[in-house]
């Protein structure tokens, strides 16, 4: 089951956006993303980890040990 935690229009290539999301949700936000980190941890969430899924529009990616793996939308 997917849970929408927040939505954001970041623009840019998927690998760049995924990197920013990973950094923000692992307590290392880039300048301007601090509010995302605060909201994530303020909501009681743990760090983004291997196996977690991020959706960028209709595209879905699973966090891998190194990088991201494109996946079909989980049910």
C-alpha positions as CSV (number, residue, x, y, z in Angstrom):
1,X,0.0,0.0,0.0
2,X,1.3,3.4,-0.9
3,X,0.9,6.4,1.4
4,X,1.2,9.9,0.1
5,X,3.4,11.8,2.5
6,X,3.8,15.0,0.5
7,X,3.7,16.1,-3.0
8,X,6.1,18.5,-4.6
9,X,6.8,19.8,-8.1
10,X,10.6,19.8,-8.2
11,X,11.2,19.6,-12.0
12,X,14.4,18.3,-13.3
13,X,15.6,14.8,-14.2
14,X,14.3,11.9,-12.1
15,X,17.8,11.0,-10.8
16,X,18.3,14.5,-9.5
17,X,14.9,14.7,-7.9
18,X,15.3,11.2,-6.3
19,X,18.7,12.3,-4.9
20,X,17.1,15.4,-3.3
21,X,14.3,13.3,-1.9
22,X,16.8,10.8,-0.5
23,X,18.9,13.5,1.1
24,X,15.9,15.3,2.6
25,X,14.4,12.1,4.0
26,X,17.7,11.0,5.5
27,X,18.2,14.3,7.4
28,X,20.7,15.8,5.0
29,X,18.5,18.3,3.1
30,X,19.8,20.6,0.4
31,X,19.2,24.3,0.9
32,X,15.5,25.0,0.5
33,X,14.4,21.4,1.4
34,X,14.7,21.8,5.2
35,X,10.9,22.1,5.6
36,X,10.5,18.6,3.9
37,X,12.9,17.1,6.4
38,X,11.2,18.7,9.3
39,X,7.8,17.6,8.1
40,X,9.0,14.0,7.5
41,X,10.6,13.5,10.9
42,X,7.9,15.6,12.6
43,X,5.4,13.1,11.3
44,X,7.2,10.3,13.1
45,X,8.7,8.7,10.0
46,X,12.0,6.9,9.9
47,X,14.7,7.5,7.3
48,X,14.1,6.5,3.7
49,X,15.5,3.0,3.3
50,X,16.2,0.3,0.8
51,X,12.9,-1.0,-0.5
52,X,10.9,2.2,0.1
53,X,9.1,3.5,-3.0
54,X,9.0,7.0,-4.3
55,X,6.6,8.1,-7.0
56,X,7.4,10.9,-9.4
57,X,4.1,11.4,-11.3
58,X,3.3,8.1,-12.9
59,X,6.8,6.7,-12.5
60,X,7.8,4.6,-9.4
61,X,11.2,3.9,-8.0
62,X,12.4,1.6,-5.3
63,X,15.3,2.7,-3.2
64,X,18.1,0.2,-3.8
65,X,21.4,-0.4,-1.9
66,X,23.0,1.8,-4.5
67,X,20.7,4.2,-6.4
68,X,17.1,3.5,-7.5
69,X,15.3,0.8,-9.5
70,X,12.4,1.7,-11.7
71,X,9.4,-0.5,-10.8
72,X,5.8,-0.8,-11.8
73,X,3.3,0.8,-9.6
74,X,2.8,-1.3,-6.5
75,X,-0.8,-2.3,-5.5
